[in-house]
Amino acid sequence: GQNIDQPTEMTATEGAIVQINCTYQTSGFNGLFWYQQHAGEAPTFLSYNVLDGLEEKGRFSSFLSRSKGYSYLLLKELQMKDSASYLCAASDSNYQLIWGAGTKLIIKP
Amino acid sequence: GAVVSQHPSRVICKSGTSVKIECRSLDFQATTMFWYRQFPKKSLMLMATSNEGSKATYEQGVEKDKFLINHASLTLSTLTVTSAHPEDSSFYICSADTGQNSYNEQFFGPGTRLTVL
């Protein structure tokens, strides 16, 4: 079956760095997405990886290892506004997104 | 960027009534639109995929007679929850694929919170 695993909740301190991990099992693979979702709002796109390696975009970076079925989202210089849920989604052979349950990130001052 | 709107943002209705939710792509033509529902603290659950001018493809377990989807144009898809019941209360989100990039990025609408009394 198809499955996405990510931690339910994480806590970090303002100004620090946090890494949110995601493992996936899909029928075929056409890339891995990370979305940010604030409470009561729709998800917004953060990153897309299809090749192995690290993609850096400002304070956010995303890493992919296809052989391990593993990705992580790295958030640097955390700000209070980064408190949100972070959704990992893998695109399968039909380009359908398989969604994780999301990781709720709590930022403390 | 690609902007997707949804209307209404919130709706409260009585049990047994029908509710229509609109999803519009404002600055692009959406070849494919997706409808999701999300329960509190749960992941997005894909309900159906709709392509303009053709019947929607429903995910297993989603009743197509209860959740009617119409994708009449390249900028508008509607979801009608028929004979709504309290268990249908949820956050409904649409997304659209511009078809313009190779990785089928989905752009999400702001969501509609449905409460059925």
Interface residues (C-beta under 8 A of the other chain):
Chain A: N30 G31 F33 Y35 G40 E41 A42 P43 T44 F45 Y48 V50 L87 S91 Y95 Q96 L97 W99 G100 A101 G102 K104
Chain B: K41 K42 S43 L44 M45 L46 T49 F91 I93 S95 Y103 N104 E105 Q106 F107 F108 G109 P110 G111 R113
